[in-house]
Amino acid sequence: MRVSLKITAIYLTTGFLWILLSDHALIYLAGEELSRVSTFQTAKGLFFVSVTGFLLYLLVEYYMKSINKKIQELRRVNVALDEKAEKLMKANKELEQFAYVTSHDLQEPLRMISSFLTQLERKYSNQLDDKAITYISFAVEGANRMKKIIEDIFDFYDADTETTQSFTDVDLNEVFQNCLLEHQRQIKDLNAEINAGNLPVIRTSQNMMHYLLNVFIDNSLLFSKNEVAPRIEVNCMDEGDFWRFEIQDNGIGIEPEYQKQIFTIFKRLHSKDEYPGTGIGLALAGKIIRKHGGTLKVESDGSSGSKFSFTLMKEPFPK
């Protein structure tokens, strides 16, 4: 039976029973002199319940049709969303495959170009003029830069392939020390000072955390002021469901109007001649942070350094 008929039937049955039983009870208590009035009242009550029951049926039927229409629309939307999700998954797999092929198949010719150009410069340097040597140097630099871009693109798409189920307990103090070892020559050359408070052990990926801390340290060293020793402070605070990290430096800073752009892939604020890099580092850092359910932002007045802050969810992570 339809819902509208069920509701109307319940209403009518309840109304009729109430009128009949109450009128019979009234006659029983008051006597036969109220019988005629009671009969009239009964007829009036039954008529009222019948009319209101019919109106109730129409009202319920209207709302049920409206609800069913909404349900059908939601089903169509869900089907469309499922189709789009399937297409996105397929496109994502194709992008992953493209990144894999790019990383492995295109790096080999670049290595060959760089290697043969270096051999050419080494063997025939006495026969080449300064202009030819300069051209070779530019070509080698371009090949190496392209190789780095390819590696960073692969890392950018590879960040999606590692599932949160594979995460383990990672001591960020060890990760931080490994990052310092990786930058030890640069730290010595710049007379840089990099300090960190007590960092936690968190559920994450060792590789992701190494990349994440490395990006901020690398950027702080890269964008340091001329003739000013870099000073970098790394701190972490427990905020209940999240860890909050802050990386403060005394570098050149970032103008407020450009602070959102730096997290966009391939978006550079400086030419590669001024500051090397591929423009992928902070975009990948943002992706890693979002994978941990966190957020990333930067604060700077554009002249007295920058403070990057990001959060990492403790668990459970978003899927």
N, C-alpha and C positions, 0 to 999 in steps of 0.2 A: 504494500500500500504506500502511496506517496506520502511524504512528510506532511504536506498541507492538509490532506484528508485525515491523517492521524491526529493532528493537533485539533482540527475542527471537531472530530468525533469525540475526543476527550472533553473538549469544552462543552459540547451539546449534552453529552451524557451527564456530566457533572452538574450543569445548569438545570436540566430536566429533573434529575433526582432531587436536587436541593429544593426546587419549587414544589414538587409533588409531596415530598416528605414533610416539608415545613408546613404546607397547607393542611395536610391530614393531621399533623400534630396540633395545629391551631384549632381545628374543628373538634378534635378529641378533648382539648382542654376547655374550649369556650362553649361547646354545645352546638346544636343544630341551627340555632338562630343565625350563625355566621356562615352557614353552608353556601347560601346564594352568593354572598360577597366573596367568599373564598373561591368559589368556582370562577367568578369573574376575574379575580386576581390571578388565579392559576392560568386562565386563558391568556391574560395579558402578559404574564411572566413567560409563558411558553412562546408567545409571539415575539417578545423582546429577545429571548435567548436565540430563537431561530434566525431573526434578522441579524443580530450581532454575530452569530455563528457564521452566517453567510459572508458578512463583511470581513470577519477574521480569516475565512478561507481565501477570499480574494487578496487580502493583505499578505498572508503567508505565501500564497502562490506567487505573488509579485516578487517578494524578496527571495524566494527560492530560485525563481528564474534568474534574478539578478546575480545571486550567488553562483549558480551554475554557469552563467555567462563568464563571471570572473574566473571561475575555476578553469574553464576551457581556455580563456586567454592566458592564464598562468601556465597551463600545460603547453600551449603553443610557444610561449616565451621560454619555458624550460627546454623544450625540444630544440629551439633555435640556439639557446645558450650551449646546450650539449654539442650541437653541430659545430658551433664556433670554437668551443673548447677542444674538440677533436682536431679541427683544422689547425689551431694554435699549437697543439701537441705535435702534430705532424710537421708543421713549419719549424718548431723548435728542434725536433730531431734532425731535420734537414740542415738547420744552422749549426748544430753540434757536429754533424758529419762534415759540413763545409769547413768548420774551424779545425777539425781533426786533419782533414786533407791538407788544408792550408798550412798548418803547423808542421806536418811531417814531410809532405811532398814538395812544398815550395822553399823550405829552408835549405835543402840540398843544393839546388842550383845557386842560391845566394852564397852558400859556403864555397862553392867552386869558383864563383866570380871573385869573391874576396881573396881566396887562396891564390888563384892564378895572377891576379893583379899585384898581389904582394910579391909573388915570385918574379913577376916581370920587373917590378921596381928594384928588387934585390939583385937580379942578374944583369940587368941592362941599365943600371943607374948611371954608369959612366958614359953611356951613349945617348942618354936622354937629357934634354935641357930642363931648366927649372919649371917651365910651363907644363911640360909633359909630366913631370913628377907631381906637380900640383894637381893636374887632372886625375892622375892615378889615385892620389890621396883622397880627392873628392869622391871618386867612384867607390873606393873601399869604404869610406865613411857612409855613403848612401846605402851600400849593400848591408853594412852592419846595422844601420838604423832601420832598414826594412825588416831585417831579421828580428830585431827587438820588437817592432810593431806586431809582427806575426806571432811572436811568443806571447805578447800581452793580450792580443785578441783571443788566443787560445785559452789563456788564463781567465779572461773575462767570461767566456762561455762555459769553461770548465767548472766555474764556481757553482753552476746550477746542477751539475751532475752528482756532486757529493751529497748524500742524504744525511739528514740530522740523526738517523738511526745509527750511522757509523761513527758518531762523535764519541770521544773519550775524554777522560779527565786530563787537562793540560795545565801545567804550572806556567803561568805567564812570566814569572821571574826568570825561568830558564829561557823562555822565548825572547825576552828582552835582552838577556846576556848574549844570546846568539846573534841578535840584530846588531849589538855593539861590536862583536867580533867581525861581522860582515862589513862594518863601516870603520874599522879601526884605523885604516890608512887615512881616510878622509877626515876622521876625528883628529888625528895627529896633525895633519897638514893645516887644518883650520883652527887648531888649538881649541876645539869645541869641548863643552862640558854638558854631558847628558846624564841626568839623574832620574831615578824612579822611586816612588814610595813602595811599600809592600804590596805587590800585586797578587791577586787571588788565584786559586786553582779553579778553573771553570770547565764546564762540559762543552766541548767544542772540537774543532779540527786543528791539529798542530800546524798544518800548512797554511790554513786560512789566517790563524792568529799571527804567524810569522810574517805573512804578506802584509797584514793589516798594520802591525806596529812598524814594519819596515817602511811602508809608504809614508807614514807621518814623520818618521825620523829622517828618511831620505829627503822629503820635501823641505823639512826645516833646515837641513844642512845645505840643500841646493839653493834655497831662497834666502840665504843669510846676507847680512849687509857687508859691504866691502870694508875691510880693515876693522871689523867688529867680530870678536870671537863668539860663535854661536852658543847660546845657552838654552837648553831644552829640558823641560820638566814634565815627567809623566806621572800621573796620579790616578787612583781609582777609589771610588766611594760605593759603599753598599747602600742601595736604595730599595730594599725590600725584594721585589720581584725582578729588579734589574741591577746590573753593575753599570756605573757611570764612569767613563774614562775621560780624562782631560790631558791634552798635550799642548803645552804653552811654549812658545819660542820668542826670540827677540829679533826675528828677521825683518824682511822688507814690508811684511803685512799685505793685506788684500783690501782694495777699495770696496766700500760697502755695496756699490752698484754691480760689482762683479762676483760677489760671494756665492750666488746661486749657480753661476755658470761653471764654476770649477768642478762641480760634481757631474757634469755632462761629459759623456765619452767623446774623446778627441777634441774637446774644447780647451784651447790654450789661450792664456792671457799674454804670453810673451813668445817671441819668435824662437825657433830652435837654436839660432845663433847666440841669443842671449842666455837661454837656459835650456839644456837638453831635456829630452823626455818625449813620450808618445801621447800624452793626454789621456791615458787610460787609468792611471794609478788610483786617483780618487773616485772615479766611477766604479771601479772594481771594489774599492774599500766600501763604498756605499752599498753595493750589492751584497757583500759579505755581512755587513751590519744588518741589512734588512732580512737576510736569511736567518739571523738570530733574533728577529722580532724587535730590532732596535732602530734608533734614529741617529742621524749625523748632522752636525751643524758647525759653523765656524763664526768666530767673533774677532773683529779686527777694525781698527780705525784707519787702516791703510798706510801706517807709517811706523808703528811701534810694536811690530810682531803680530802673531796670530795665536788664537787659542781654538783648537779643534776639540770638540766634545762629542762623544757618542755613547750610546747605551747598548747593552747586550742583555737579552732576556736570559734568566737563569734556566728555566724550563717550565712548561713544555714549549718547544719552538713551533712557530707557525708552519703549516705544510705548504 
